[in-house]
Amino acid sequence: MSYAEVASKGPKQTPEEAAAPQPPQVAPTTATASSTGSLVDVDAPSVRTVPSDFASQEIQTDTQAARIEREEELVEIAEEKAEAERAESDLARKRAAAKKPAAAAKKKVVAGVEQAEGWFARQFGTISEGGAAGGVALVNMLAVVGLSGWLGYRAWGLYDRGRLGWREVGLGLGVLGAVGAVEGVLVNYFSRAKASEQ
């Protein structure tokens, strides 16, 4: 059985149902009239003309003006960067110049240490030669080194806490002076005793 035969056996359609649907209608509005208002009319004063010397102007468009402005900003940034690099190199040069006196001071300290080592070697030589005088010299040296180390440690602790002042320095020097005077008297006493024995 064909489709046409099946359709002919069914209920009949009304002419409105059998007709194709109507296409949509466009209603005229004021929007179409305003859309033509944006078109440029050559007779209107809104049309801009360029001056006769336009081709000889340095900057002719807004795009050129923006590009030139960006280039000027880049030049400023490059100048600032160059200035920062110059300042950094000056600082490095000053630091290098400051290290030269430090190297000279280091040489002086090394020379002082070598001189002190020579003095210690001479003192140990006298200790090994003499009996009681050598013992006194050894005790004297140990007392000076020990007391100086202890006072230096205490002074560093005060300095680290921010409490080291002239009063504390004077007190430390006074203690060193008193110990030196006592040792001087003892060494003088023992050297006289040794001289009277001979």
Buried (B, 14 or more C-beta within 10 A) or exposed (E): EEEEEEEEEEEEEEEEEEEEEEEEEEEEEEEEEEEEEEEEEEEEEEEEEEEEEEEEEEEEEEEEEEEEEEEEEEEEEEEEEEEEEEEEEEEEEEEEEEEEEEEEEEEEEEEEEEEEEEEEEEBBEEBEEEEEBBEBBBBBBEBBEEBEEEBEEBBEEBEEEEEBEEEBEEEBEEEBEEBBEEBEEBBEEBEEEBEEEE
